Amino acid sequence: MNNFIDVIKEGLLRDRQQQSRDLIGNPRGGDVLDPEVKVFKETIIAALEGNSNKPSYRGGFYSFYQINQLLRLSEKYPGIVRNKRILDFGCGATRPVAASIILYLLGARSTMAIDLEAPFDPAGIAVAEYGNILSVISGLSPIELHHVNADLSLCRSRAADFDLSALLGGDLRGGLARNVGYKLSRYQDLSEGERKFDLMISNSVFEHVADLEDVLTCARQSIASDGFIFAGVDFRDHRWYTDTAKWSFWQYLIDDGDHQPGYINKIRYSAMNELIQRAGFRILEAHTVRDAMSPDFEAGLLPKYRAMSREDKETTECLYLLKPA
């Protein structure tokens, strides 16, 4: 481990010398805006050596958590990642390629991340992904490699496909490996070839998609016959994340409100299951989280929600694994 960190230090020194000549003001790159990432860039080795639970910033730790959930399932469903075409549906604006990069390092044939929202602070994301890659290939990340029969030698060989100097210089797109794609697009608007996948991953996105059944019907036409969809769905009222004291998990069941019209589609658990099945998928796994609703709160539900089953009322999230029916 210490020898490998020494190699990283030597590489960083070369990168910084190169930056002093070429990368400062490089039109391919950009200024890092996020102050936490600025600190990370200046103290990257200390971050790798002393902060291994969260070495990457800008959402990297949650990406590790999400990937580990997938990797644990892969023991039951072998071959879910290695040599597969992976599509990240709704990759977000603050960590758009984190999951794609990790899965590529673990042996995916190719990855494509898509979203409708442009990335915030692309230069900061580029530097953070530099940290993501180093944390994985140095063995300091919490990624559970053993679930997919991957090892650090594989991750390090795949890391050679990235332009690490470009990432450290703030150039996100220029630093990505050729088979790690990133597009601002609806899924249905991708080319026929780009829509094809062996594994789709999606984290807290399905609840935001107004035309979700159309998306999944389109995906059903493009998924490999032995492919999977791995999706986490959050059934909570998302206003709760902005003010936990003011809002509850189930606030819209009382006031039918939202951040803005259409921010979430308000599809509850059983209706989500029915939609998934209508689109042509079989639910292999559905791991739910339920939170108890008090009788007083339940008494205030709008009539159209009051008649729901207790399971629908209390299911606040679900981790799905889907397969073509």
C-alpha positions, 0 to 999 in steps of 0.5 A: 500500500505504501509503495502504491501511495508513493507512486501516486505521489510521484504522479501528482508531482509530475501532474502539478509540474505539467499544470504549471506549464500547460494546464493552468488556463487550459481551455479544456479544463476549468476552475474548481468551484467547490471549496471542499474539492479545492481542499481535496485537490491540495491534500489528496494523499492525506485524504486517501490515507486518512479518510477512506470512508469518504475519499472522493467527495461530491457524492462519491461515498453514496456511489460506493454505497449504491454500488456495494448494494448491487455487488452483493446482489451479484453473488446471487445473480453472477455476471451482472457487471463484468463485460456488460454494457451499463446505463446509468439512468438519471445520473444527476448533476453533482456526481454524474459519472461516479457510478459509471467510473466505478463500474468500468473499473470493476470490468464493465465493457462500457458505461453510459450516464444520462440525465436532463440536468447539466453538471454543476461545477464540471471542473470540481467533478473532474477532480473528485473523480480523479480522487474516486479512481485513486481511492479504488485503485489504491484499495482505500475505497469501501468497494467490496470487490470480492462480490464480482471476483474483481481485484486491484490489478483489474481496477488499475489496468482499467484506470489506464484508460482514463486521462488522469492529468486531464481530470486533475486539470478540471477537464471532465469529458476529456479525462473520461475513458473512451467507453465511459459515456455521458450525455444530457438526454432523455433515454427515449431520445438516445440512438438505437445503439445507445439505448441498448444495455445489459444492466441499467442502474438508477438511484432515486430517479423513477419517482421523478419521471412523469412518463415512467411507463413509456421509459420502461417500455422503451427499455424493455425493447432495448435490454438484453434478454438476460439483462437487469435493471437495478433501481432504488425508488424513494416514495417519500415527499421530497420536501422532507429533505429540505426541512425535516422539521417542517415536512414529513415523509408523507406530506403530499398525502395530506396536502397534495403539494410538491416542490413544484408541479411534477417534481415527483410523480407520486406513484406509490409502491403497489402502483409502481409494481403494477407499472413495472409489470405492465412495461414487461418486467419481472420483479426479482427482488424488492427490498422495502423500507417501511416507516410507521404512520401514526393514527393521528397522521393517518386521520388527516390523509386526503380521501384518495390516499386514505383508502390505500393499503397500509403497505402503500402508506408506509413503504418509503423506499424500495430497492428493485432488481428487474428482469425482462418477463 
